[in-house]
C-alpha cells in the first residue's frame, strides 16, 4: 500500500508506549495495532486528530505517501 502509517516512529520520538496512546485516544490496543501495521482500510479523522493531539504532531508526521 502506498500510504505508510508512522505511528511507531512518533511513539518512539515521544517515548510513549502503544498502550498509553490507545488509552489516551480511546481505542483498543488491537485497533491501534491494525492501524500501526498498515492493515487498516480507513482512518477516522477524529482518530487521526486524537493521535496528533496525544503525540503533539501533525497529520503529515503520521501519514506518508510512497510511490510503488
Protein Blocks (a to p, Z undefined) as FASTA:
>chain_A
ZZdcfklmmmmmnopafklmmmmnopafklmmmmmnopafbdcfklmmmmmmmnopafkl
mpccddZZ
